[in-house]
Amino acid sequence: MSVLPITVYGDRILREKTKPVEKVNDEVIENIRDMFETMRNAQNGIGLAANQVGLDKSIFVIDLSIIEEYEKIKPVVMINPEIISESDELINMEEGCLSLPNMRADVIRPESIRVRYLDTDENIQEIDVDDFYARVILHEYDHLIGKMIPDRVVSEIKKKLQKDLLRIMKREIEVPYPITER
């Protein structure tokens, strides 16, 4: 397993839609192991999409066990995920992102969702989740479709974030994990 550098705001791959995984082979399994290792190395990381480590694959990993009320939820790998449904109820909550170091912003998202995905054995899974778990899935899913937190906030907040976004793009930030070079 390897700790990979994390792509940050301004890296082109974060704005491109990822490609579906055709076959879960040894390379994909190794990518997944590296993603978990990279996420855990980033201290408070609880989710990581493949394009956040430079991989053009529709995969993300989640491990909520570092959060007290979610410690019994097992780590999950979602391959080729698809959001099947979203609740009408919306919740506003602050989010952070490993690709947006030291930045946090309020994002409005559905309270609950249904998601379909492949597991590492290529079995189709479908689950209903709500609250924070749903938010983390939606956040990681956004990465796979080329969206990030600044795309989900109101324009006045996005304007306030511009200076920090520019600093991230220029790598004028301190982070406790490796990031891609400019």
PyMOL commands that place a pseudoatom at each C-alpha (Angstrom):
pseudoatom trace, name=CA, resn=MET, resi=1, chain=A, elem=C, hetatm=0, pos=[0.000, 0.000, 0.000]
pseudoatom trace, name=CA, resn=SER, resi=2, chain=A, elem=C, hetatm=0, pos=[1.105, 3.525, -0.753]
pseudoatom trace, name=CA, resn=VAL, resi=3, chain=A, elem=C, hetatm=0, pos=[0.182, 6.992, 0.399]
pseudoatom trace, name=CA, resn=LEU, resi=4, chain=A, elem=C, hetatm=0, pos=[-0.584, 8.948, -2.761]
pseudoatom trace, name=CA, resn=PRO, resi=5, chain=A, elem=C, hetatm=0, pos=[-0.474, 12.737, -3.176]
pseudoatom trace, name=CA, resn=ILE, resi=6, chain=A, elem=C, hetatm=0, pos=[-3.928, 14.293, -3.050]
pseudoatom trace, name=CA, resn=THR, resi=7, chain=A, elem=C, hetatm=0, pos=[-5.073, 16.460, -5.927]
pseudoatom trace, name=CA, resn=VAL, resi=8, chain=A, elem=C, hetatm=0, pos=[-6.206, 19.923, -4.877]
pseudoatom trace, name=CA, resn=TYR, resi=9, chain=A, elem=C, hetatm=0, pos=[-8.458, 22.650, -6.204]
pseudoatom trace, name=CA, resn=GLY, resi=10, chain=A, elem=C, hetatm=0, pos=[-7.209, 23.725, -9.612]
pseudoatom trace, name=CA, resn=ASP, resi=11, chain=A, elem=C, hetatm=0, pos=[-6.043, 20.257, -10.680]
pseudoatom trace, name=CA, resn=ARG, resi=12, chain=A, elem=C, hetatm=0, pos=[-7.881, 19.478, -13.919]
pseudoatom trace, name=CA, resn=ILE, resi=13, chain=A, elem=C, hetatm=0, pos=[-8.812, 15.890, -13.004]
pseudoatom trace, name=CA, resn=LEU, resi=14, chain=A, elem=C, hetatm=0, pos=[-11.076, 17.165, -10.212]
pseudoatom trace, name=CA, resn=ARG, resi=15, chain=A, elem=C, hetatm=0, pos=[-13.289, 18.883, -12.804]
pseudoatom trace, name=CA, resn=GLU, resi=16, chain=A, elem=C, hetatm=0, pos=[-13.667, 15.912, -15.144]
pseudoatom trace, name=CA, resn=LYS, resi=17, chain=A, elem=C, hetatm=0, pos=[-16.248, 13.158, -14.895]
pseudoatom trace, name=CA, resn=THR, resi=18, chain=A, elem=C, hetatm=0, pos=[-14.551, 9.866, -14.016]
pseudoatom trace, name=CA, resn=LYS, resi=19, chain=A, elem=C, hetatm=0, pos=[-14.756, 6.747, -16.173]
pseudoatom trace, name=CA, resn=PRO, resi=20, chain=A, elem=C, hetatm=0, pos=[-16.718, 3.667, -15.061]
pseudoatom trace, name=CA, resn=VAL, resi=21, chain=A, elem=C, hetatm=0, pos=[-14.723, 0.678, -13.865]
pseudoatom trace, name=CA, resn=GLU, resi=22, chain=A, elem=C, hetatm=0, pos=[-15.129, -2.128, -16.412]
pseudoatom trace, name=CA, resn=LYS, resi=23, chain=A, elem=C, hetatm=0, pos=[-13.620, -4.923, -14.306]
pseudoatom trace, name=CA, resn=VAL, resi=24, chain=A, elem=C, hetatm=0, pos=[-12.497, -5.167, -10.692]
pseudoatom trace, name=CA, resn=ASN, resi=25, chain=A, elem=C, hetatm=0, pos=[-9.014, -6.578, -11.206]
pseudoatom trace, name=CA, resn=ASP, resi=26, chain=A, elem=C, hetatm=0, pos=[-5.798, -6.613, -9.161]
pseudoatom trace, name=CA, resn=GLU, resi=27, chain=A, elem=C, hetatm=0, pos=[-4.931, -3.074, -10.250]
pseudoatom trace, name=CA, resn=VAL, resi=28, chain=A, elem=C, hetatm=0, pos=[-8.300, -1.729, -9.071]
pseudoatom trace, name=CA, resn=ILE, resi=29, chain=A, elem=C, hetatm=0, pos=[-7.959, -3.556, -5.729]
pseudoatom trace, name=CA, resn=GLU, resi=30, chain=A, elem=C, hetatm=0, pos=[-4.479, -2.063, -5.274]
pseudoatom trace, name=CA, resn=ASN, resi=31, chain=A, elem=C, hetatm=0, pos=[-5.867, 1.395, -6.129]
pseudoatom trace, name=CA, resn=ILE, resi=32, chain=A, elem=C, hetatm=0, pos=[-8.554, 0.916, -3.456]
pseudoatom trace, name=CA, resn=ARG, resi=33, chain=A, elem=C, hetatm=0, pos=[-5.981, -0.132, -0.845]
pseudoatom trace, name=CA, resn=ASP, resi=34, chain=A, elem=C, hetatm=0, pos=[-3.875, 2.924, -1.694]
pseudoatom trace, name=CA, resn=MET, resi=35, chain=A, elem=C, hetatm=0, pos=[-6.958, 5.149, -1.436]
pseudoatom trace, name=CA, resn=PHE, resi=36, chain=A, elem=C, hetatm=0, pos=[-7.766, 3.869, 2.069]
pseudoatom trace, name=CA, resn=GLU, resi=37, chain=A, elem=C, hetatm=0, pos=[-4.120, 4.288, 3.107]
pseudoatom trace, name=CA, resn=THR, resi=38, chain=A, elem=C, hetatm=0, pos=[-4.018, 7.826, 1.685]
pseudoatom trace, name=CA, resn=MET, resi=39, chain=A, elem=C, hetatm=0, pos=[-7.326, 8.808, 3.316]
pseudoatom trace, name=CA, resn=ARG, resi=40, chain=A, elem=C, hetatm=0, pos=[-6.289, 7.495, 6.719]
pseudoatom trace, name=CA, resn=ASN, resi=41, chain=A, elem=C, hetatm=0, pos=[-2.892, 9.186, 6.448]
pseudoatom trace, name=CA, resn=ALA, resi=42, chain=A, elem=C, hetatm=0, pos=[-4.673, 12.513, 5.992]
pseudoatom trace, name=CA, resn=GLN, resi=43, chain=A, elem=C, hetatm=0, pos=[-5.714, 12.478, 9.673]
pseudoatom trace, name=CA, resn=ASN, resi=44, chain=A, elem=C, hetatm=0, pos=[-9.400, 13.424, 9.610]
pseudoatom trace, name=CA, resn=GLY, resi=45, chain=A, elem=C, hetatm=0, pos=[-10.163, 11.985, 6.176]
pseudoatom trace, name=CA, resn=ILE, resi=46, chain=A, elem=C, hetatm=0, pos=[-13.411, 9.987, 6.109]
pseudoatom trace, name=CA, resn=GLY, resi=47, chain=A, elem=C, hetatm=0, pos=[-13.952, 9.761, 2.357]
pseudoatom trace, name=CA, resn=LEU, resi=48, chain=A, elem=C, hetatm=0, pos=[-11.818, 9.852, -0.770]
pseudoatom trace, name=CA, resn=ALA, resi=49, chain=A, elem=C, hetatm=0, pos=[-12.695, 9.677, -4.461]
pseudoatom trace, name=CA, resn=ALA, resi=50, chain=A, elem=C, hetatm=0, pos=[-10.324, 8.133, -7.003]
pseudoatom trace, name=CA, resn=ASN, resi=51, chain=A, elem=C, hetatm=0, pos=[-9.776, 11.402, -8.875]
pseudoatom trace, name=CA, resn=GLN, resi=52, chain=A, elem=C, hetatm=0, pos=[-8.573, 12.952, -5.610]
pseudoatom trace, name=CA, resn=VAL, resi=53, chain=A, elem=C, hetatm=0, pos=[-5.483, 10.762, -6.008]
pseudoatom trace, name=CA, resn=GLY, resi=54, chain=A, elem=C, hetatm=0, pos=[-5.190, 11.247, -9.768]
pseudoatom trace, name=CA, resn=LEU, resi=55, chain=A, elem=C, hetatm=0, pos=[-7.104, 8.136, -10.846]
pseudoatom trace, name=CA, resn=ASP, resi=56, chain=A, elem=C, hetatm=0, pos=[-9.721, 8.482, -13.580]
pseudoatom trace, name=CA, resn=LYS, resi=57, chain=A, elem=C, hetatm=0, pos=[-12.005, 5.799, -12.120]
pseudoatom trace, name=CA, resn=SER, resi=58, chain=A, elem=C, hetatm=0, pos=[-15.514, 5.902, -10.723]
pseudoatom trace, name=CA, resn=ILE, resi=59, chain=A, elem=C, hetatm=0, pos=[-14.612, 4.724, -7.223]
pseudoatom trace, name=CA, resn=PHE, resi=60, chain=A, elem=C, hetatm=0, pos=[-14.722, 6.188, -3.754]
pseudoatom trace, name=CA, resn=VAL, resi=61, chain=A, elem=C, hetatm=0, pos=[-13.941, 4.879, -0.293]
pseudoatom trace, name=CA, resn=ILE, resi=62, chain=A, elem=C, hetatm=0, pos=[-15.529, 5.868, 2.997]
pseudoatom trace, name=CA, resn=ASP, resi=63, chain=A, elem=C, hetatm=0, pos=[-14.577, 5.083, 6.592]
pseudoatom trace, name=CA, resn=LEU, resi=64, chain=A, elem=C, hetatm=0, pos=[-16.685, 6.835, 9.214]
pseudoatom trace, name=CA, resn=SER, resi=65, chain=A, elem=C, hetatm=0, pos=[-15.344, 4.782, 12.130]
pseudoatom trace, name=CA, resn=ILE, resi=66, chain=A, elem=C, hetatm=0, pos=[-13.270, 7.701, 13.494]
pseudoatom trace, name=CA, resn=ILE, resi=67, chain=A, elem=C, hetatm=0, pos=[-16.561, 9.460, 14.312]
pseudoatom trace, name=CA, resn=GLU, resi=68, chain=A, elem=C, hetatm=0, pos=[-18.019, 8.279, 17.607]
pseudoatom trace, name=CA, resn=GLU, resi=69, chain=A, elem=C, hetatm=0, pos=[-21.641, 7.766, 16.533]
pseudoatom trace, name=CA, resn=TYR, resi=70, chain=A, elem=C, hetatm=0, pos=[-20.550, 5.950, 13.333]
pseudoatom trace, name=CA, resn=GLU, resi=71, chain=A, elem=C, hetatm=0, pos=[-17.778, 3.771, 14.781]
pseudoatom trace, name=CA, resn=LYS, resi=72, chain=A, elem=C, hetatm=0, pos=[-19.744, 0.562, 14.099]
pseudoatom trace, name=CA, resn=ILE, resi=73, chain=A, elem=C, hetatm=0, pos=[-20.211, 1.312, 10.391]
pseudoatom trace, name=CA, resn=LYS, resi=74, chain=A, elem=C, hetatm=0, pos=[-17.741, -0.708, 8.362]
pseudoatom trace, name=CA, resn=PRO, resi=75, chain=A, elem=C, hetatm=0, pos=[-15.543, 0.971, 5.748]
pseudoatom trace, name=CA, resn=VAL, resi=76, chain=A, elem=C, hetatm=0, pos=[-17.135, 0.856, 2.308]
pseudoatom trace, name=CA, resn=VAL, resi=77, chain=A, elem=C, hetatm=0, pos=[-15.945, 0.927, -1.291]
pseudoatom trace, name=CA, resn=MET, resi=78, chain=A, elem=C, hetatm=0, pos=[-18.399, 2.155, -3.903]
pseudoatom trace, name=CA, resn=ILE, resi=79, chain=A, elem=C, hetatm=0, pos=[-17.557, 1.367, -7.517]
pseudoatom trace, name=CA, resn=ASN, resi=80, chain=A, elem=C, hetatm=0, pos=[-19.595, 3.007, -10.299]
pseudoatom trace, name=CA, resn=PRO, resi=81, chain=A, elem=C, hetatm=0, pos=[-22.033, 4.504, -7.769]
pseudoatom trace, name=CA, resn=GLU, resi=82, chain=A, elem=C, hetatm=0, pos=[-25.359, 5.918, -8.872]
pseudoatom trace, name=CA, resn=ILE, resi=83, chain=A, elem=C, hetatm=0, pos=[-27.684, 8.039, -6.758]
pseudoatom trace, name=CA, resn=ILE, resi=84, chain=A, elem=C, hetatm=0, pos=[-31.113, 6.433, -7.277]
pseudoatom trace, name=CA, resn=SER, resi=85, chain=A, elem=C, hetatm=0, pos=[-33.198, 8.814, -5.192]
pseudoatom trace, name=CA, resn=GLU, resi=86, chain=A, elem=C, hetatm=0, pos=[-32.909, 11.792, -2.864]
pseudoatom trace, name=CA, resn=SER, resi=87, chain=A, elem=C, hetatm=0, pos=[-35.278, 13.031, -0.183]
pseudoatom trace, name=CA, resn=ASP, resi=88, chain=A, elem=C, hetatm=0, pos=[-37.090, 16.325, -0.521]
pseudoatom trace, name=CA, resn=GLU, resi=89, chain=A, elem=C, hetatm=0, pos=[-35.895, 17.291, 2.961]
pseudoatom trace, name=CA, resn=LEU, resi=90, chain=A, elem=C, hetatm=0, pos=[-32.674, 19.274, 2.823]
pseudoatom trace, name=CA, resn=ILE, resi=91, chain=A, elem=C, hetatm=0, pos=[-30.058, 19.848, 5.508]
pseudoatom trace, name=CA, resn=ASN, resi=92, chain=A, elem=C, hetatm=0, pos=[-27.445, 22.588, 5.659]
pseudoatom trace, name=CA, resn=MET, resi=93, chain=A, elem=C, hetatm=0, pos=[-24.161, 21.485, 7.216]
pseudoatom trace, name=CA, resn=GLU, resi=94, chain=A, elem=C, hetatm=0, pos=[-20.542, 22.559, 7.144]
pseudoatom trace, name=CA, resn=GLU, resi=95, chain=A, elem=C, hetatm=0, pos=[-18.275, 20.400, 4.966]
pseudoatom trace, name=CA, resn=GLY, resi=96, chain=A, elem=C, hetatm=0, pos=[-14.565, 20.102, 4.455]
pseudoatom trace, name=CA, resn=CYS, resi=97, chain=A, elem=C, hetatm=0, pos=[-12.537, 18.347, 1.778]
pseudoatom trace, name=CA, resn=LEU, resi=98, chain=A, elem=C, hetatm=0, pos=[-9.013, 16.960, 1.512]
pseudoatom trace, name=CA, resn=SER, resi=99, chain=A, elem=C, hetatm=0, pos=[-8.759, 18.648, -1.917]
pseudoatom trace, name=CA, resn=LEU, resi=100, chain=A, elem=C, hetatm=0, pos=[-9.669, 21.984, -0.306]
pseudoatom trace, name=CA, resn=PRO, resi=101, chain=A, elem=C, hetatm=0, pos=[-7.232, 22.015, 2.635]
pseudoatom trace, name=CA, resn=ASN, resi=102, chain=A, elem=C, hetatm=0, pos=[-8.177, 24.188, 5.606]
pseudoatom trace, name=CA, resn=MET, resi=103, chain=A, elem=C, hetatm=0, pos=[-11.425, 25.298, 3.949]
pseudoatom trace, name=CA, resn=ARG, resi=104, chain=A, elem=C, hetatm=0, pos=[-14.926, 24.697, 5.248]
pseudoatom trace, name=CA, resn=ALA, resi=105, chain=A, elem=C, hetatm=0, pos=[-18.285, 25.877, 3.946]
pseudoatom trace, name=CA, resn=ASP, resi=106, chain=A, elem=C, hetatm=0, pos=[-21.971, 25.247, 4.534]
pseudoatom trace, name=CA, resn=VAL, resi=107, chain=A, elem=C, hetatm=0, pos=[-23.519, 23.007, 1.885]
pseudoatom trace, name=CA, resn=ILE, resi=108, chain=A, elem=C, hetatm=0, pos=[-27.204, 22.156, 1.481]
pseudoatom trace, name=CA, resn=ARG, resi=109, chain=A, elem=C, hetatm=0, pos=[-27.817, 18.501, 0.620]
pseudoatom trace, name=CA, resn=PRO, resi=110, chain=A, elem=C, hetatm=0, pos=[-30.695, 16.008, 0.741]
pseudoatom trace, name=CA, resn=GLU, resi=111, chain=A, elem=C, hetatm=0, pos=[-31.266, 14.473, 4.176]
pseudoatom trace, name=CA, resn=SER, resi=112, chain=A, elem=C, hetatm=0, pos=[-31.468, 10.918, 2.803]
pseudoatom trace, name=CA, resn=ILE, resi=113, chain=A, elem=C, hetatm=0, pos=[-30.572, 9.036, -0.369]
pseudoatom trace, name=CA, resn=ARG, resi=114, chain=A, elem=C, hetatm=0, pos=[-30.641, 5.650, -2.040]
pseudoatom trace, name=CA, resn=VAL, resi=115, chain=A, elem=C, hetatm=0, pos=[-27.414, 4.656, -3.776]
pseudoatom trace, name=CA, resn=ARG, resi=116, chain=A, elem=C, hetatm=0, pos=[-26.599, 1.717, -6.053]
pseudoatom trace, name=CA, resn=TYR, resi=117, chain=A, elem=C, hetatm=0, pos=[-23.005, 0.599, -6.584]
pseudoatom trace, name=CA, resn=LEU, resi=118, chain=A, elem=C, hetatm=0, pos=[-20.728, -2.355, -7.210]
pseudoatom trace, name=CA, resn=ASP, resi=119, chain=A, elem=C, hetatm=0, pos=[-18.719, -3.798, -4.357]
pseudoatom trace, name=CA, resn=THR, resi=120, chain=A, elem=C, hetatm=0, pos=[-15.218, -5.215, -4.821]
pseudoatom trace, name=CA, resn=ASP, resi=121, chain=A, elem=C, hetatm=0, pos=[-16.701, -8.623, -5.724]
pseudoatom trace, name=CA, resn=GLU, resi=122, chain=A, elem=C, hetatm=0, pos=[-18.658, -6.923, -8.541]
pseudoatom trace, name=CA, resn=ASN, resi=123, chain=A, elem=C, hetatm=0, pos=[-21.966, -7.516, -6.758]
pseudoatom trace, name=CA, resn=ILE, resi=124, chain=A, elem=C, hetatm=0, pos=[-24.626, -4.836, -7.134]
pseudoatom trace, name=CA, resn=GLN, resi=125, chain=A, elem=C, hetatm=0, pos=[-25.467, -3.256, -3.796]
pseudoatom trace, name=CA, resn=GLU, resi=126, chain=A, elem=C, hetatm=0, pos=[-28.234, -0.804, -3.005]
pseudoatom trace, name=CA, resn=ILE, resi=127, chain=A, elem=C, hetatm=0, pos=[-28.548, 1.005, 0.312]
pseudoatom trace, name=CA, resn=ASP, resi=128, chain=A, elem=C, hetatm=0, pos=[-30.639, 3.725, 1.898]
pseudoatom trace, name=CA, resn=VAL, resi=129, chain=A, elem=C, hetatm=0, pos=[-28.700, 6.130, 4.098]
pseudoatom trace, name=CA, resn=ASP, resi=130, chain=A, elem=C, hetatm=0, pos=[-29.449, 9.399, 5.822]
pseudoatom trace, name=CA, resn=ASP, resi=131, chain=A, elem=C, hetatm=0, pos=[-27.944, 12.250, 7.765]
pseudoatom trace, name=CA, resn=PHE, resi=132, chain=A, elem=C, hetatm=0, pos=[-24.154, 12.467, 7.831]
pseudoatom trace, name=CA, resn=TYR, resi=133, chain=A, elem=C, hetatm=0, pos=[-23.577, 9.173, 5.999]
pseudoatom trace, name=CA, resn=ALA, resi=134, chain=A, elem=C, hetatm=0, pos=[-25.729, 10.381, 3.081]
pseudoatom trace, name=CA, resn=ARG, resi=135, chain=A, elem=C, hetatm=0, pos=[-23.832, 13.682, 3.042]
pseudoatom trace, name=CA, resn=VAL, resi=136, chain=A, elem=C, hetatm=0, pos=[-20.449, 11.939, 2.824]
pseudoatom trace, name=CA, resn=ILE, resi=137, chain=A, elem=C, hetatm=0, pos=[-21.643, 9.735, -0.054]
pseudoatom trace, name=CA, resn=LEU, resi=138, chain=A, elem=C, hetatm=0, pos=[-23.049, 12.754, -1.917]
pseudoatom trace, name=CA, resn=HIS, resi=139, chain=A, elem=C, hetatm=0, pos=[-19.814, 14.694, -1.346]
pseudoatom trace, name=CA, resn=GLU, resi=140, chain=A, elem=C, hetatm=0, pos=[-17.681, 11.856, -2.747]
pseudoatom trace, name=CA, resn=TYR, resi=141, chain=A, elem=C, hetatm=0, pos=[-20.139, 11.249, -5.595]
pseudoatom trace, name=CA, resn=ASP, resi=142, chain=A, elem=C, hetatm=0, pos=[-19.805, 14.940, -6.512]
pseudoatom trace, name=CA, resn=HIS, resi=143, chain=A, elem=C, hetatm=0, pos=[-16.069, 14.391, -7.019]
pseudoatom trace, name=CA, resn=LEU, resi=144, chain=A, elem=C, hetatm=0, pos=[-16.796, 11.614, -9.513]
pseudoatom trace, name=CA, resn=ILE, resi=145, chain=A, elem=C, hetatm=0, pos=[-18.930, 13.975, -11.596]
pseudoatom trace, name=CA, resn=GLY, resi=146, chain=A, elem=C, hetatm=0, pos=[-16.428, 16.851, -11.448]
pseudoatom trace, name=CA, resn=LYS, resi=147, chain=A, elem=C, hetatm=0, pos=[-18.108, 18.937, -8.743]
pseudoatom trace, name=CA, resn=MET, resi=148, chain=A, elem=C, hetatm=0, pos=[-16.704, 20.341, -5.516]
pseudoatom trace, name=CA, resn=ILE, resi=149, chain=A, elem=C, hetatm=0, pos=[-17.908, 22.331, -2.508]
pseudoatom trace, name=CA, resn=PRO, resi=150, chain=A, elem=C, hetatm=0, pos=[-17.566, 25.722, -4.274]
pseudoatom trace, name=CA, resn=ASP, resi=151, chain=A, elem=C, hetatm=0, pos=[-20.095, 24.482, -6.860]
pseudoatom trace, name=CA, resn=ARG, resi=152, chain=A, elem=C, hetatm=0, pos=[-22.640, 23.748, -4.121]
pseudoatom trace, name=CA, resn=VAL, resi=153, chain=A, elem=C, hetatm=0, pos=[-22.551, 27.036, -2.191]
pseudoatom trace, name=CA, resn=VAL, resi=154, chain=A, elem=C, hetatm=0, pos=[-24.426, 30.257, -2.840]
pseudoatom trace, name=CA, resn=SER, resi=155, chain=A, elem=C, hetatm=0, pos=[-22.597, 32.883, -4.885]
pseudoatom trace, name=CA, resn=GLU, resi=156, chain=A, elem=C, hetatm=0, pos=[-21.924, 35.223, -1.951]
pseudoatom trace, name=CA, resn=ILE, resi=157, chain=A, elem=C, hetatm=0, pos=[-20.116, 32.448, -0.060]
pseudoatom trace, name=CA, resn=LYS, resi=158, chain=A, elem=C, hetatm=0, pos=[-18.221, 31.421, -3.197]
pseudoatom trace, name=CA, resn=LYS, resi=159, chain=A, elem=C, hetatm=0, pos=[-16.973, 35.014, -3.516]
pseudoatom trace, name=CA, resn=LYS, resi=160, chain=A, elem=C, hetatm=0, pos=[-15.723, 34.878, 0.074]
pseudoatom trace, name=CA, resn=LEU, resi=161, chain=A, elem=C, hetatm=0, pos=[-13.865, 31.646, -0.694]
pseudoatom trace, name=CA, resn=GLN, resi=162, chain=A, elem=C, hetatm=0, pos=[-12.043, 33.004, -3.769]
pseudoatom trace, name=CA, resn=LYS, resi=163, chain=A, elem=C, hetatm=0, pos=[-8.918, 34.170, -1.935]
pseudoatom trace, name=CA, resn=ASP, resi=164, chain=A, elem=C, hetatm=0, pos=[-8.525, 30.801, -0.198]
pseudoatom trace, name=CA, resn=LEU, resi=165, chain=A, elem=C, hetatm=0, pos=[-9.192, 28.918, -3.448]
pseudoatom trace, name=CA, resn=LEU, resi=166, chain=A, elem=C, hetatm=0, pos=[-6.434, 30.884, -5.164]
pseudoatom trace, name=CA, resn=ARG, resi=167, chain=A, elem=C, hetatm=0, pos=[-4.019, 30.093, -2.312]
pseudoatom trace, name=CA, resn=ILE, resi=168, chain=A, elem=C, hetatm=0, pos=[-4.838, 26.390, -2.676]
pseudoatom trace, name=CA, resn=MET, resi=169, chain=A, elem=C, hetatm=0, pos=[-4.305, 26.506, -6.448]
pseudoatom trace, name=CA, resn=LYS, resi=170, chain=A, elem=C, hetatm=0, pos=[-0.913, 28.176, -5.924]
pseudoatom trace, name=CA, resn=ARG, resi=171, chain=A, elem=C, hetatm=0, pos=[-0.014, 25.637, -3.197]
pseudoatom trace, name=CA, resn=GLU, resi=172, chain=A, elem=C, hetatm=0, pos=[0.415, 28.474, -0.675]
pseudoatom trace, name=CA, resn=ILE, resi=173, chain=A, elem=C, hetatm=0, pos=[-0.988, 26.271, 2.089]
pseudoatom trace, name=CA, resn=GLU, resi=174, chain=A, elem=C, hetatm=0, pos=[0.296, 24.068, 4.889]
pseudoatom trace, name=CA, resn=VAL, resi=175, chain=A, elem=C, hetatm=0, pos=[-1.121, 20.556, 4.933]
pseudoatom trace, name=CA, resn=PRO, resi=176, chain=A, elem=C, hetatm=0, pos=[-0.195, 17.487, 7.007]
pseudoatom trace, name=CA, resn=TYR, resi=177, chain=A, elem=C, hetatm=0, pos=[-0.396, 15.162, 3.988]
pseudoatom trace, name=CA, resn=PRO, resi=178, chain=A, elem=C, hetatm=0, pos=[1.186, 15.054, 0.529]
pseudoatom trace, name=CA, resn=ILE, resi=179, chain=A, elem=C, hetatm=0, pos=[-0.519, 16.989, -2.261]
pseudoatom trace, name=CA, resn=THR, resi=180, chain=A, elem=C, hetatm=0, pos=[0.195, 17.146, -5.970]
pseudoatom trace, name=CA, resn=GLU, resi=181, chain=A, elem=C, hetatm=0, pos=[2.754, 19.625, -7.232]
pseudoatom trace, name=CA, resn=ARG, resi=182, chain=A, elem=C, hetatm=0, pos=[1.761, 22.581, -9.383]
for i in range(1, 182): cmd.bond("trace and resi %d" % i, "trace and resi %d" % (i + 1))
show_as sticks, trace
zoom trace
